[in-house]
């Protein structure tokens, strides 16, 4: 088999090589992890007060 004539693997030219395009996005159907964390922290703080 002559691998030289087959050519190299095809590259996906449309996909960016970095994750900056995903900043601020949450996956579909999942709650915002930051809002969930803040809610837990507030609940824990109130539990310590009272």
C-alpha positions as CSV (number, residue, x, y, z in Angstrom):
1,X,0.0,0.0,0.0
2,X,1.4,3.4,-1.0
3,X,0.6,5.8,1.9
4,X,2.4,8.7,0.2
5,X,-0.3,8.9,-2.5
6,X,-3.2,8.7,0.0
7,X,-2.5,12.1,1.5
8,X,-2.7,13.2,5.1
9,X,-5.7,13.2,7.5
10,X,-8.4,15.8,6.9
11,X,-8.4,18.7,9.3
12,X,-11.6,20.3,10.6
13,X,-11.0,23.9,9.3
14,X,-14.2,25.4,10.8
15,X,-13.6,24.7,14.5
16,X,-11.6,27.3,16.5
17,X,-8.6,26.0,18.4
18,X,-9.4,27.8,21.5
19,X,-12.3,27.9,23.9
20,X,-13.0,31.7,24.0
21,X,-16.2,31.2,21.9
22,X,-17.7,29.2,24.8
23,X,-17.1,31.8,27.5
24,X,-20.4,32.6,29.3
25,X,-22.4,29.8,27.8
26,X,-24.1,27.1,29.8
27,X,-25.0,23.7,28.3
28,X,-28.5,23.3,27.2
29,X,-30.9,22.1,29.9
30,X,-28.4,22.6,32.8
31,X,-28.7,25.4,35.4
32,X,-26.0,28.0,35.7
33,X,-23.3,26.6,38.0
34,X,-22.4,30.0,39.4
35,X,-26.0,30.8,40.4
36,X,-26.3,27.4,42.1
37,X,-23.0,27.9,44.0
38,X,-24.1,31.4,45.2
39,X,-27.4,29.9,46.4
40,X,-25.6,27.2,48.4
41,X,-23.2,29.7,49.9
42,X,-26.0,32.1,51.0
43,X,-27.9,29.1,52.5
44,X,-24.8,28.0,54.5
45,X,-24.1,31.6,55.7
46,X,-27.7,31.9,57.0
47,X,-27.4,28.5,58.7
48,X,-24.3,29.7,60.6
49,X,-26.0,33.0,61.7
50,X,-29.2,31.4,63.1
